[in-house]
């Protein structure tokens, strides 16, 4: 990827949402909500505390995360739609 986030920013690729409900009903594209799950593709180095020490981020590349519905800024890099937001907008990390 040719994009490197700064400070406590996280770059995420949204994961595709299911095409059908558990009951087998197909959901058309026009009524689908944007998924709130994604995969981290890049992270910034972290933020500096009041003593100037670098505090690394809790998320890392490859983590599958849950984020807020209206979080982030949408960007397009190399034809791929991505989201950029602060680590504080991450609600949690899925544990495998």
Buried (B, 14 or more C-beta within 10 A) or exposed (E): EEEEBEEBBBBBBBEEEEEEEEEEEEEEEEEEEEBBBBBBBBBBBBBEEEEEEEEEBEBEEEBBBEBEEEBBEEEEBEEEEBBBBBBEBBEEBEEE
